[in-house]
Amino acid sequence: QIYAASFDGNVIAFDTNRGSKVWKNNYDLSFTAGPTFKDGILVLGTNDGELIALDALTGEILWATTVSSEILAPVSIKDDKIFVRTVDGSLTALSKEDGTQQWLVNHKVPRLSLRGTSAPVNFANAVLCGFDDGKVSAYDVSNGTLLWETMLTPAGGRTEIEKIMDIDAPMVILGNELYVGSYQGALGAMALESGDIIWVTEASIYAGIAADDNAVFVSEADGTVMALSRFTGREIWKKENLLYRNPTAPVVMDDSIVIGDLEGYLHWLDKTSGEIQERINIGKSKISNAPLVLNNSIYVLTDSGDLVSVEKKIPTS
């Protein structure tokens, strides 16, 4: 099954095998984050800082709680804890059982930042979080103790706008590395155990990152799409085919990467060359969320709330 939520309070569970709806409920809430699924529960966040857990089989509300401020990024779930990042710079650990707070840490927020936050990610006994000042911090999942903190790149520019360097794009873990991108800043690889920077290169990332065994793929803020070596950060290819089309984060599908855009198009790019292999229009609504690849299908949630399934195979040479 896959799950989707909309800002107007609708949540739907969809059976991908049968192509049919399992359940759909409206909760009279404004969802701005999630859903995150694990161990039979769905967790979603709202613009009022409310966090709710649902039974994934029925949609029944299991519990609800309120955190310090608006939630814009999906939570992460590890063992018996849920980790939620809020726009005020807080990272809160909650009980998966009933939503009670386990610990909370605060990170100072710059005076000016973009609307968005990066979702927490988990590795071993740590929860990692990117912040609006361009830092990545790792905390012990059990008590919130700071394990390490690394600045991806120093702030540049003279004005407050030029100094914006939020880490809002989802971070990616692959192997023993963490791949991180910041707005008006950099794209880099960090060692998960220590936070040491392995490589860093200038970039402006807002939508997101994807990676496979050999390369890291990114959509830059201006619509440039590029691939870099996972190991050195060296540029493999760079394309401007989607310039100013607000491309989503890329997702890897076989020998392609798939990207949505503001005009409702899905684009398939060759992983090795960046050349566009195919594009199709799935509607008039903008696509802001990265597509989801499941088996041989791609699922897209448009900004108008439509959940679209696409089966598309790119011919191989």
Legacy VTK file of the C-alpha trace (Angstrom):
# vtk DataFile Version 3.0
C-alpha trace
ASCII
DATASET POLYDATA
POINTS 317 float
0.000 0.000 0.000
0.943 3.622 -0.426
-0.371 6.559 1.604
-0.882 10.191 0.653
-2.099 13.287 2.487
-3.282 16.709 1.345
-3.278 20.156 2.933
-7.081 20.105 3.201
-6.991 17.188 5.645
-7.510 14.167 3.431
-5.467 10.976 3.888
-5.808 8.037 1.530
-4.530 4.464 1.653
-4.170 2.911 -1.784
-3.661 -0.740 -2.714
-1.116 -0.713 -5.535
-1.734 -4.343 -6.475
-5.472 -3.941 -6.976
-5.352 -0.314 -8.061
-8.059 0.568 -5.566
-8.628 2.748 -2.523
-8.467 0.937 0.847
-9.687 3.883 2.911
-9.927 7.651 2.758
-10.620 9.950 5.698
-10.741 13.675 6.344
-9.376 14.850 9.697
-10.222 18.562 9.507
-6.527 19.415 9.800
-4.053 21.169 7.484
-1.374 18.590 6.783
2.028 20.013 5.879
4.231 16.973 6.590
4.037 13.247 6.080
2.740 10.676 6.094
5.593 8.565 7.466
4.826 4.841 7.759
6.429 2.298 10.071
5.249 -0.712 12.073
1.602 -0.280 11.153
1.255 3.412 11.984
1.188 6.621 9.943
2.481 9.869 11.426
1.578 13.273 9.978
2.236 16.884 10.948
0.244 20.099 10.531
0.825 23.811 10.124
-0.334 24.286 13.726
2.332 21.985 15.135
-0.057 19.100 15.708
1.285 15.596 15.241
-1.109 12.680 14.789
-0.581 8.937 14.566
-3.050 6.817 12.579
-3.686 3.098 12.348
-2.420 2.334 8.843
-5.049 -0.387 8.323
-8.096 1.700 9.186
-7.102 5.366 9.423
-8.258 5.507 13.050
-6.497 8.167 15.156
-4.275 6.445 17.733
-3.050 9.607 19.423
-2.454 13.304 18.827
-0.069 15.769 20.426
1.280 19.267 19.861
4.919 20.226 19.372
6.629 23.620 19.547
5.763 24.997 16.082
4.791 24.250 12.479
5.891 20.932 10.969
6.980 21.086 7.327
9.038 17.904 6.936
8.150 14.239 7.425
9.128 12.725 10.751
11.549 9.829 11.104
10.772 6.760 13.194
13.318 4.505 14.856
12.538 1.762 17.367
10.193 3.266 19.980
10.743 6.943 19.080
9.466 9.473 16.568
11.701 12.417 15.647
10.126 15.653 14.425
11.818 18.834 13.193
9.875 22.079 13.511
10.360 25.490 11.900
11.557 27.112 15.139
14.751 25.021 14.990
13.664 22.376 17.483
14.172 18.629 17.137
11.837 16.652 19.381
11.822 12.953 20.240
8.412 11.498 21.069
7.184 8.113 22.205
5.815 6.059 19.314
3.392 4.483 21.758
1.500 7.582 22.893
3.269 10.721 21.593
4.707 11.863 24.920
7.885 13.943 24.694
11.138 12.094 25.448
13.610 14.900 24.808
13.971 18.181 22.912
16.929 20.142 21.549
16.895 23.697 20.177
19.001 25.039 17.331
19.224 28.781 16.750
17.357 29.909 13.640
18.773 32.729 11.433
16.742 35.918 11.165
15.954 35.156 7.522
15.424 31.704 6.052
13.392 29.868 3.448
10.048 28.272 4.215
10.956 24.627 4.618
12.859 22.191 6.797
14.893 19.079 6.191
13.519 15.816 7.546
15.535 14.019 10.240
17.250 10.783 9.215
18.476 7.922 11.358
21.737 6.006 11.381
22.773 3.461 14.037
22.163 5.155 17.413
21.963 8.661 15.941
19.345 10.984 14.505
20.752 13.517 12.047
19.221 16.857 11.196
20.064 19.708 8.828
19.361 23.274 9.953
18.759 26.729 8.483
22.282 27.946 9.276
23.875 25.281 7.052
24.880 22.968 9.900
24.217 19.244 10.215
23.942 17.873 13.738
23.891 14.289 15.013
22.187 13.462 18.307
22.023 10.314 20.401
18.550 8.839 19.870
18.198 7.845 23.517
18.717 11.239 25.188
19.445 13.947 22.584
23.134 14.314 23.462
25.029 16.060 20.648
27.396 13.565 18.987
28.848 15.829 16.297
28.043 19.008 14.394
29.435 20.101 11.028
29.028 23.268 8.967
28.556 22.269 5.340
29.998 25.531 4.077
30.472 29.035 5.561
27.836 31.649 4.761
28.666 33.947 1.880
27.404 37.324 0.750
26.905 40.589 2.574
23.116 40.928 2.793
20.731 38.786 4.828
19.278 37.374 1.605
22.708 36.451 0.255
23.481 34.680 3.530
20.483 32.317 3.317
21.933 28.795 3.287
19.158 26.575 4.611
19.431 22.814 4.507
15.836 22.111 3.438
16.305 19.288 0.944
15.975 15.735 2.293
19.377 14.299 3.178
20.391 10.904 1.777
22.268 8.098 3.517
24.118 5.591 1.359
26.811 3.301 2.694
28.741 5.162 5.383
28.127 8.586 3.873
25.545 11.312 4.300
24.793 13.472 1.254
23.619 16.995 2.047
22.720 20.058 0.012
22.057 23.653 1.068
20.457 26.636 -0.635
22.975 29.159 -2.009
25.654 27.007 -0.452
27.005 23.608 -1.264
26.481 19.946 -1.932
28.663 17.614 0.069
29.347 14.165 1.450
29.971 13.616 5.150
31.182 10.622 7.128
28.244 9.351 9.169
30.326 8.339 12.181
32.153 11.650 12.628
30.567 14.330 10.445
33.899 14.877 8.680
33.465 16.341 5.211
34.614 13.941 2.498
34.029 16.341 -0.356
32.085 19.538 -0.953
31.230 21.526 -4.073
29.390 24.774 -4.690
25.680 24.321 -5.397
22.229 25.631 -4.498
19.916 22.791 -3.484
16.318 23.153 -2.365
14.326 20.229 -3.814
16.419 17.185 -3.030
19.058 14.587 -3.752
19.155 11.025 -5.063
22.058 8.591 -5.196
23.026 5.194 -6.527
26.190 3.125 -6.214
28.235 5.508 -8.339
26.646 8.937 -8.521
24.731 11.632 -6.687
21.937 13.333 -8.637
20.543 16.757 -7.737
18.059 19.349 -8.957
19.458 22.814 -8.281
17.308 25.774 -7.296
17.435 27.278 -10.805
16.390 23.997 -12.459
19.836 22.756 -13.430
20.122 18.980 -13.010
23.509 17.376 -12.469
25.248 14.161 -11.569
28.436 13.966 -9.510
30.721 11.167 -8.464
29.626 9.729 -5.101
33.240 9.355 -4.055
34.913 12.595 -5.181
32.136 15.077 -5.962
33.513 15.464 -9.488
30.900 16.553 -12.020
29.822 13.760 -14.379
27.245 15.755 -16.329
25.211 18.931 -16.003
22.042 19.760 -17.928
19.891 22.866 -18.229
16.930 21.226 -20.010
14.670 21.955 -17.015
15.910 25.445 -16.238
13.292 27.515 -14.361
10.776 24.629 -14.379
11.068 24.090 -10.601
12.104 20.436 -10.929
11.413 18.094 -8.033
14.059 16.033 -6.350
15.187 13.281 -8.726
14.433 9.618 -8.059
16.391 6.709 -9.482
14.537 4.180 -11.643
16.660 1.507 -13.309
18.978 3.319 -15.746
17.100 6.614 -15.474
16.323 9.376 -13.051
12.739 10.681 -12.963
11.834 14.289 -12.176
8.542 16.212 -12.012
8.063 19.912 -12.748
5.792 22.925 -12.296
3.842 22.252 -15.515
2.782 18.740 -14.543
5.384 16.890 -16.609
7.440 13.846 -15.673
10.879 13.667 -17.256
13.127 10.608 -17.639
16.846 11.414 -17.883
19.579 8.944 -18.711
21.654 8.369 -15.572
24.958 8.233 -17.414
24.539 11.204 -19.774
21.695 13.357 -18.448
19.965 13.296 -21.832
16.165 13.377 -21.731
14.829 9.968 -22.718
11.118 10.654 -22.396
8.618 13.114 -20.963
4.888 12.863 -20.363
2.281 15.253 -19.020
0.113 13.905 -16.202
-2.084 16.988 -15.747
-2.125 20.748 -15.407
-1.179 20.848 -11.741
2.335 21.503 -10.500
4.344 18.595 -9.118
6.289 19.647 -6.011
6.734 16.252 -4.351
9.384 13.877 -5.648
7.857 10.917 -7.516
7.754 7.564 -5.734
9.118 4.510 -7.537
7.535 1.227 -6.482
8.162 -1.962 -8.462
7.697 -0.919 -12.104
5.404 2.004 -11.432
5.821 5.665 -10.563
3.379 7.360 -8.212
2.984 11.131 -8.214
1.009 13.334 -5.837
0.247 16.597 -7.626
-0.202 19.913 -5.854
-3.942 19.745 -6.565
-4.156 16.509 -4.563
-4.368 13.983 -7.402
-2.557 10.684 -6.911
-1.399 9.462 -10.323
0.141 6.095 -11.217
2.358 5.863 -14.295
3.824 2.735 -15.825
6.545 3.784 -18.160
9.459 1.800 -19.467
12.280 3.503 -21.302
13.700 1.461 -24.191
17.273 0.341 -23.555
19.824 0.376 -26.319
LINES 1 318
317 0 1 2 3 4 5 6 7 8 9 10 11 12 13 14 15 16 17 18 19 20 21 22 23 24 25 26 27 28 29 30 31 32 33 34 35 36 37 38 39 40 41 42 43 44 45 46 47 48 49 50 51 52 53 54 55 56 57 58 59 60 61 62 63 64 65 66 67 68 69 70 71 72 73 74 75 76 77 78 79 80 81 82 83 84 85 86 87 88 89 90 91 92 93 94 95 96 97 98 99 100 101 102 103 104 105 106 107 108 109 110 111 112 113 114 115 116 117 118 119 120 121 122 123 124 125 126 127 128 129 130 131 132 133 134 135 136 137 138 139 140 141 142 143 144 145 146 147 148 149 150 151 152 153 154 155 156 157 158 159 160 161 162 163 164 165 166 167 168 169 170 171 172 173 174 175 176 177 178 179 180 181 182 183 184 185 186 187 188 189 190 191 192 193 194 195 196 197 198 199 200 201 202 203 204 205 206 207 208 209 210 211 212 213 214 215 216 217 218 219 220 221 222 223 224 225 226 227 228 229 230 231 232 233 234 235 236 237 238 239 240 241 242 243 244 245 246 247 248 249 250 251 252 253 254 255 256 257 258 259 260 261 262 263 264 265 266 267 268 269 270 271 272 273 274 275 276 277 278 279 280 281 282 283 284 285 286 287 288 289 290 291 292 293 294 295 296 297 298 299 300 301 302 303 304 305 306 307 308 309 310 311 312 313 314 315 316
